[in-house]
Amino acid sequence: MFHGNRILPLVAVAGLALGGAARAEPTVEVLHWWTSGGEAKAVGELKNSFEAAGGTWIDSPIAGGGGDAAMTALRARVVAGNPPTAVQLKGPGIQEWAEQGALNDVQDVATAEDWDAVLPPALAAIMKYNGNYVAAPVNIHRVDWIWANPEVLAKAGIEAMPTTWDEFNAAADKLMAAGITPLAHGGQPWQDATIFEDVVLGVGGADFFRKALVELDNDALTSDTMVAAFDQLRKMRGYVDPNFSGRDWNLATGMVMRGEAAFQIMGDWAKGEFLAAGKVPGKDFICAPTPGQGFVLNSDSFTFFKVKGDDNIKGQKLLASLIMSPEFQKTFNLAKGSIPARTDVALDAFDDCAKLSHADLLKAIEADTLVPSMAHEMAVSRSVRGEFLDLVTEFFNSDMSSQDAVQQLADAVKRAM
């Protein structure tokens, strides 16, 4: 049993009888949308850890739509009074469910294990509601990455990865002159928005990014800086191949791998594609932050819904403890291609791109340049994010001016708020 804010030892959580009390096995039903390749392998690691600690895991995977189908199923379950024990959920969605009174907190576990000391403050804040942890993060994905094929760069006489957008444009122009597609891209709204937010960070900096894409400040949204970001996005449109529309992100990664394109701007899940193909960082592919100073944060997490029954409550607490254990954070993130959410996990077994990501994360925490991703549902509500995606994609696929884009974006955001 659990008493107030005090968590009993993990062996007790695992269901061993204490002082003759009836045994209750920790049980969780976990709703998630990790159904492909490395994702399924990664969630399998969590299932194995939970069962090894004496728990019963009921898997409820729902494929499709980047979680949209799972969220539809979740709403129906909650309305029916039968929520899952734990749900893959992220960003403001966590607070939205908490405000509806739908979540249990796991603050006793967080206090006992001192989560505040090992999580980046910006990430910890997303996991909490009214100061209490209602979710546990499994990883940190960096969104502002640029991936490159070094052989292709060498062919075009490009000696270093670009550190400014002007340098990127100059490199892209050289590639085009050599008959090489500069930027592998998939024309899907979330991919367009990924490039857009990385451009906003590089053009405006972390403080501007926060004002415009997190706080939704109207002056920032309609500023000359935002016009400049759209101007750069328009340039990027000229660097993609004619067949980009509707292409999945992993197919764009394949173009870089095969030398059909030089660069891809994508989160570090792209690294998983290179590694799965046996490619070596620094030799077969290069990773570098997109131009600018900062770190765009994406993180997967599990949120704990209001359930009844001692077995389910114990299941939530055991799951929370396992998710945040250094051992699991290491195993899971080696499978997923991300880095641990905990900043104190040793990275000896991780590749050079992961080590660079971790070092840059610590620098960004220190410099206050860690920002939550708008494109990947860490910064704003789904309705506001939808307006960003619609406008950015319309801009990318039309001759809309940058001045019109900023005004239309500001108007759309106002409507959605």
C-alpha positions as CSV (number, residue, x, y, z in Angstrom):
1,M,0.0,0.0,0.0
2,F,1.0,3.6,-0.4
3,H,0.6,6.2,2.4
4,G,0.3,9.9,1.6
5,N,3.4,11.1,-0.1
6,R,5.6,8.2,1.0
7,I,6.3,5.5,-1.6
8,L,7.1,2.0,-0.2
9,P,10.1,0.1,-1.6
10,L,9.8,-1.2,-5.2
11,V,9.6,-4.8,-4.0
12,A,6.4,-3.9,-2.2
13,V,5.1,-2.2,-5.3
14,A,5.9,-5.4,-7.3
15,G,3.2,-7.1,-5.3
16,L,5.0,-9.0,-2.5
17,A,2.9,-9.5,0.5
18,L,3.8,-7.1,3.4
19,G,2.9,-8.2,7.0
20,G,0.4,-10.7,5.8
21,A,-1.5,-8.3,3.6
22,A,-3.2,-9.7,0.5
23,R,-1.0,-9.7,-2.6
24,A,-2.0,-7.3,-5.4
25,E,-0.1,-7.5,-8.6
26,P,0.7,-4.2,-10.3
27,T,-1.3,-4.1,-13.6
28,V,-1.2,-1.6,-16.4
29,E,-3.1,-1.2,-19.7
30,V,-0.9,1.0,-21.9
31,L,-2.4,2.9,-24.8
32,H,0.2,4.0,-27.3
33,W,0.9,4.4,-31.0
34,W,4.4,2.9,-31.2
35,T,3.7,0.2,-33.8
36,S,6.5,0.3,-36.3
37,G,10.1,-0.9,-36.3
38,G,12.3,0.7,-33.7
39,E,9.3,2.2,-31.9
40,A,7.7,-1.3,-31.3
41,K,11.1,-2.6,-30.1
42,A,11.5,0.4,-27.7
43,V,8.1,-0.1,-26.1
44,G,8.8,-3.8,-25.9
45,E,11.7,-2.9,-23.6
46,L,9.3,-1.2,-21.2
47,K,6.9,-4.1,-21.2
48,N,9.8,-6.5,-20.5
49,S,11.0,-4.4,-17.6
50,F,7.5,-4.1,-16.1
51,E,6.9,-7.9,-16.3
52,A,10.4,-8.6,-14.9
53,A,9.4,-6.5,-11.8
54,G,6.3,-8.7,-11.3
55,G,3.7,-6.7,-13.1
56,T,1.0,-7.6,-15.7
57,W,1.2,-5.5,-18.9
58,I,-1.8,-5.2,-21.2
59,D,-0.7,-3.8,-24.5
60,S,-3.2,-1.5,-26.4
61,P,-1.4,-0.2,-29.5
62,I,-3.4,2.0,-32.0
63,A,-1.6,2.7,-35.2
64,G,-2.0,5.7,-37.5
65,G,-2.2,9.5,-37.7
66,G,0.8,10.4,-35.5
67,G,-1.4,9.6,-32.4
68,D,-4.7,11.1,-33.8
69,A,-6.4,7.7,-33.9
70,A,-5.1,6.9,-30.4
71,M,-6.5,10.2,-29.1
72,T,-9.9,9.5,-30.6
73,A,-9.9,6.1,-28.8
74,L,-8.8,7.7,-25.6
75,R,-11.6,10.2,-25.6
76,A,-14.1,7.5,-26.1
77,R,-12.7,5.4,-23.3
78,V,-12.6,8.3,-20.8
79,V,-16.2,9.3,-21.7
80,A,-17.3,5.7,-21.1
81,G,-15.6,5.8,-17.7
82,N,-13.1,3.2,-18.6
83,P,-9.7,4.9,-19.2
84,P,-6.5,3.0,-19.8
85,T,-4.0,3.0,-16.9
86,A,-1.3,4.8,-18.8
87,V,-1.3,6.7,-22.1
88,Q,1.4,7.9,-24.5
89,L,0.7,11.6,-24.4
90,K,2.8,14.8,-24.8
91,G,3.1,18.5,-24.4
92,P,0.0,20.7,-23.6
93,G,-2.2,17.6,-24.1
94,I,-1.0,16.5,-20.6
95,Q,-2.3,19.7,-19.0
96,E,-5.5,19.7,-20.9
97,W,-6.4,16.2,-19.5
98,A,-5.3,17.3,-16.1
99,E,-7.6,20.3,-16.1
100,Q,-10.5,18.0,-16.8
101,G,-9.6,16.1,-13.6
102,A,-8.8,12.9,-15.6
103,L,-5.3,12.3,-14.3
104,N,-3.7,10.7,-11.2
105,D,-0.4,12.1,-10.0
106,V,2.7,10.1,-9.3
107,Q,4.3,12.8,-7.1
108,D,5.2,10.3,-4.3
109,V,7.4,8.4,-6.8
110,A,8.9,11.6,-8.2
111,T,9.7,12.9,-4.7
112,A,11.2,9.6,-3.5
113,E,13.4,9.4,-6.6
114,D,14.1,13.2,-6.9
115,W,13.0,13.6,-10.5
116,D,13.4,17.4,-10.2
117,A,17.2,17.0,-9.8
118,V,17.7,14.9,-13.1
119,L,15.2,16.4,-15.6
120,P,15.7,19.6,-17.6
121,P,13.4,22.2,-15.9
122,A,11.6,23.0,-19.2
123,L,10.7,19.3,-19.6
124,A,9.8,18.8,-15.9
125,A,7.3,21.7,-16.2
126,I,5.5,19.9,-19.1
127,M,5.2,16.7,-17.0
128,K,3.5,18.5,-14.1
129,Y,0.1,19.9,-13.2
130,N,-0.3,22.2,-10.2
131,G,3.3,21.3,-9.2
132,N,2.7,17.5,-9.2
133,Y,4.0,15.0,-11.7
134,V,1.2,13.5,-13.8
135,A,3.5,12.1,-16.5
136,A,6.9,10.5,-16.9
137,P,9.2,11.3,-19.9
138,V,10.9,8.4,-21.6
139,N,13.3,10.4,-23.8
140,I,14.4,13.6,-25.5
141,H,14.3,14.0,-29.2
142,R,16.1,16.9,-30.7
143,V,14.2,18.4,-33.7
144,D,16.8,20.9,-35.0
145,W,19.1,18.5,-36.8
146,I,20.6,18.6,-40.3
147,W,21.8,15.3,-41.7
148,A,24.1,15.1,-44.7
149,N,25.9,12.7,-47.0
150,P,29.6,13.6,-46.9
151,E,30.5,12.1,-50.3
152,V,27.8,14.3,-51.9
153,L,29.1,17.4,-50.1
154,A,32.7,16.7,-51.2
155,K,31.5,16.3,-54.9
156,A,30.1,19.9,-54.8
157,G,33.2,21.2,-53.0
158,I,31.4,21.9,-49.7
159,E,34.0,21.5,-46.9
160,A,31.9,22.1,-43.7
161,M,28.4,21.8,-42.5
162,P,26.6,25.2,-42.6
163,T,26.4,27.2,-39.3
164,T,24.2,30.0,-40.7
165,W,21.3,30.0,-43.1
166,D,23.4,32.1,-45.5
167,E,26.0,29.4,-45.5
168,F,23.2,26.8,-46.1
169,N,21.9,28.8,-49.0
170,A,25.4,29.1,-50.5
171,A,26.0,25.3,-50.1
172,A,22.6,24.6,-51.6
173,D,23.3,26.8,-54.6
174,K,26.6,25.0,-55.2
175,L,24.8,21.6,-55.0
176,M,22.2,22.8,-57.6
177,A,25.0,23.9,-59.9
178,A,26.4,20.4,-59.6
179,G,23.0,18.9,-60.5
180,I,22.4,17.5,-57.0
181,T,19.1,18.0,-55.0
182,P,20.2,20.1,-52.0
183,L,17.4,19.2,-49.6
184,A,15.6,15.8,-49.2
185,H,12.1,16.6,-48.0
186,G,8.7,15.0,-47.6
187,G,5.8,17.3,-48.4
188,Q,3.6,16.6,-45.4
189,P,2.4,19.4,-43.1
190,W,4.3,18.3,-40.0
191,Q,7.5,18.0,-42.1
192,D,7.0,21.5,-43.5
193,A,6.4,22.8,-39.9
194,T,9.6,21.0,-38.7
195,I,11.7,23.0,-41.2
196,F,9.8,26.1,-40.4
197,E,10.4,26.0,-36.7
198,D,14.1,25.2,-37.2
199,V,14.3,28.2,-39.5
200,V,12.6,30.4,-36.9
201,L,15.1,29.4,-34.2
202,G,18.0,30.1,-36.6
203,V,16.7,33.5,-37.8
204,G,15.3,34.8,-34.5
205,G,17.0,32.9,-31.7
206,A,15.5,31.1,-28.7
207,D,13.8,34.1,-27.1
208,F,12.0,35.0,-30.3
209,F,11.0,31.4,-30.9
210,R,9.4,31.3,-27.4
211,K,7.6,34.6,-28.0
212,A,6.2,33.6,-31.4
213,L,5.7,29.8,-31.3
214,V,5.1,29.2,-27.6
215,E,3.6,32.4,-26.1
216,L,1.9,33.3,-29.5
217,D,2.7,36.9,-29.1
218,N,1.1,38.9,-31.9
219,D,3.9,41.4,-32.2
220,A,6.4,38.5,-32.7
221,L,4.1,36.7,-35.1
222,T,3.8,39.8,-37.3
223,S,7.4,41.0,-36.9
224,D,10.1,41.7,-39.5
225,T,11.9,38.7,-37.9
226,M,9.0,36.4,-38.8
227,V,8.9,37.8,-42.3
228,A,12.6,37.0,-42.6
229,A,11.9,33.4,-41.4
230,F,9.3,33.0,-44.1
231,D,11.7,34.5,-46.7
232,Q,14.2,31.7,-45.7
233,L,11.5,29.1,-45.9
234,R,10.7,30.3,-49.4
235,K,14.3,29.7,-50.4
236,M,14.1,26.2,-48.9
237,R,11.2,25.4,-51.2
238,G,13.5,26.0,-54.2
239,Y,16.0,23.4,-52.9
240,V,13.7,20.4,-52.9
241,D,13.1,18.0,-55.8
242,P,9.9,18.1,-57.8
243,N,8.5,14.8,-56.4
244,F,8.6,15.9,-52.7
245,S,4.8,16.1,-52.2
246,G,3.4,13.4,-49.9
247,R,6.7,11.7,-49.4
248,D,7.2,10.0,-46.0
249,W,10.2,11.3,-43.9
250,N,12.0,8.0,-43.9
251,L,12.0,8.0,-47.7
252,A,13.6,11.4,-47.6
253,T,16.3,10.0,-45.3
254,G,16.8,7.2,-47.8
255,M,17.6,9.9,-50.5
256,V,20.4,11.3,-48.4
257,M,21.7,7.7,-47.7
258,R,21.8,6.9,-51.4
259,G,23.4,10.2,-52.4
260,E,20.3,11.4,-54.3
261,A,20.2,14.5,-52.0
262,A,22.8,16.2,-49.8
263,F,20.8,17.4,-46.7
264,Q,17.8,16.5,-44.7
265,I,16.4,18.6,-41.9
266,M,14.6,16.3,-39.5
267,G,14.6,15.2,-35.8
268,D,17.0,12.5,-34.6
269,W,14.5,9.7,-35.4
270,A,16.2,10.1,-38.9
271,K,19.4,8.8,-37.3
272,G,17.6,5.5,-36.6
273,E,17.2,5.0,-40.4
274,F,20.9,5.5,-41.0
275,L,21.9,3.2,-38.1
276,A,19.4,0.5,-39.2
277,A,21.1,0.5,-42.6
278,G,24.5,0.0,-41.0
279,K,25.7,3.5,-41.6
280,V,28.3,5.0,-39.3
281,P,28.0,8.6,-37.9
282,G,30.9,10.8,-39.0
283,K,31.8,8.4,-41.9
284,D,28.7,7.6,-43.9
285,F,26.6,10.5,-42.7
286,I,27.1,13.7,-40.8
287,C,24.9,15.2,-38.1
288,A,24.9,18.8,-37.1
289,P,22.5,21.3,-35.4
290,T,20.6,23.4,-37.9
291,P,21.9,27.0,-38.1
292,G,21.4,29.0,-34.9
293,Q,21.8,28.8,-31.2
294,G,19.4,26.6,-29.2
295,F,17.8,23.2,-28.9
296,V,14.3,22.4,-30.1
297,L,12.8,19.8,-27.7
298,N,10.5,16.9,-28.5
299,S,9.8,14.3,-25.8
300,D,7.7,11.2,-25.5
301,S,6.0,10.5,-22.2
302,F,3.4,8.4,-20.5
303,T,0.5,10.0,-18.5
304,F,-1.4,8.3,-15.8
305,F,-5.2,8.4,-15.9
306,K,-7.7,8.1,-13.0
307,V,-8.3,4.4,-12.5
308,K,-9.6,2.4,-9.5
309,G,-8.2,-0.7,-7.9
310,D,-5.1,-1.3,-5.9
311,D,-3.5,-3.3,-8.7
312,N,-3.9,-0.5,-11.2
313,I,-2.6,2.2,-8.8
314,K,0.4,0.1,-7.9
315,G,0.9,-0.5,-11.7
316,Q,1.0,3.2,-12.3
317,K,3.6,3.8,-9.6
318,L,5.7,0.9,-10.7
319,L,5.6,2.0,-14.3
320,A,6.5,5.6,-13.4
321,S,9.5,4.3,-11.4
322,L,10.7,2.0,-14.2
323,I,10.3,4.7,-16.9
324,M,12.6,7.1,-14.9
325,S,15.1,4.4,-13.9
326,P,18.6,5.1,-15.4
327,E,18.8,1.5,-16.7
328,F,15.5,1.8,-18.6
329,Q,16.3,5.2,-19.9
330,K,19.5,3.9,-21.4
331,T,18.0,0.7,-22.9
332,F,14.9,2.4,-24.3
333,N,16.8,5.3,-26.0
334,L,19.4,3.1,-27.5
335,A,16.5,1.3,-29.2
336,K,14.6,4.5,-30.1
337,G,17.5,6.7,-31.4
338,S,16.8,9.5,-28.9
339,I,18.7,10.4,-25.7
340,P,17.6,9.9,-22.1
341,A,15.3,12.4,-20.5
342,R,17.4,12.1,-17.4
343,T,20.6,14.3,-17.7
344,D,22.7,12.0,-15.5
345,V,22.6,8.8,-17.6
346,A,26.1,7.6,-18.8
347,L,26.3,7.8,-22.6
348,D,29.2,5.4,-23.2
349,A,27.1,3.1,-25.3
350,F,25.6,5.9,-27.4
351,D,26.7,7.1,-30.8
352,D,28.5,10.4,-31.5
353,C,25.3,12.2,-32.6
354,A,23.6,11.3,-29.4
355,K,26.6,12.5,-27.4
356,L,26.6,15.8,-29.3
357,S,22.8,16.1,-28.6
358,H,23.3,15.6,-24.9
359,A,26.2,18.1,-24.7
360,D,24.1,20.7,-26.5
361,L,21.1,19.9,-24.3
362,L,23.2,20.7,-21.2
363,K,24.5,24.0,-22.8
364,A,20.9,25.0,-23.8
365,I,19.7,24.4,-20.2
366,E,22.5,26.6,-18.9
367,A,21.9,29.3,-21.5
368,D,18.1,29.1,-21.3
369,T,17.9,28.3,-25.0
370,L,16.0,25.0,-24.7
371,V,12.6,25.5,-26.4
372,P,9.6,23.2,-26.9
373,S,8.7,22.1,-30.4
374,M,5.6,23.6,-31.9
375,A,5.6,21.1,-34.8
376,H,5.8,18.1,-32.5
377,E,3.1,19.1,-30.0
378,M,5.3,20.2,-27.2
379,A,4.4,24.0,-27.2
380,V,0.8,24.8,-28.1
381,S,-2.6,23.2,-28.2
382,R,-3.5,20.9,-31.1
383,S,-5.9,23.5,-32.5
384,V,-3.3,26.2,-32.6
385,R,-0.7,23.8,-34.0
386,G,-3.1,22.9,-36.7
387,E,-3.3,26.5,-37.8
388,F,0.5,26.7,-38.0
389,L,0.7,23.6,-40.0
390,D,-2.1,24.7,-42.4
391,L,-0.6,28.1,-43.0
392,V,3.0,26.9,-43.4
393,T,2.1,24.2,-45.8
394,E,-0.1,26.6,-47.9
395,F,2.9,29.0,-48.0
396,F,5.3,26.3,-49.0
397,N,3.1,25.2,-51.9
398,S,2.0,28.6,-53.2
399,D,3.4,32.0,-54.2
400,M,2.0,33.6,-51.0
401,S,4.3,36.5,-49.9
402,S,6.1,36.4,-46.6
403,Q,4.2,39.6,-45.5
404,D,0.8,38.0,-46.3
405,A,2.0,34.8,-44.5
406,V,2.7,36.5,-41.2
407,Q,-0.6,38.4,-41.2
408,Q,-2.6,35.3,-42.1
409,L,-0.7,33.3,-39.4
410,A,-1.4,35.8,-36.7
411,D,-5.1,36.0,-37.6
412,A,-5.4,32.1,-37.7
413,V,-3.7,31.8,-34.3
414,K,-6.1,34.4,-32.8
415,R,-9.1,32.4,-34.1
416,A,-7.7,29.1,-32.6
417,M,-6.9,30.5,-29.1
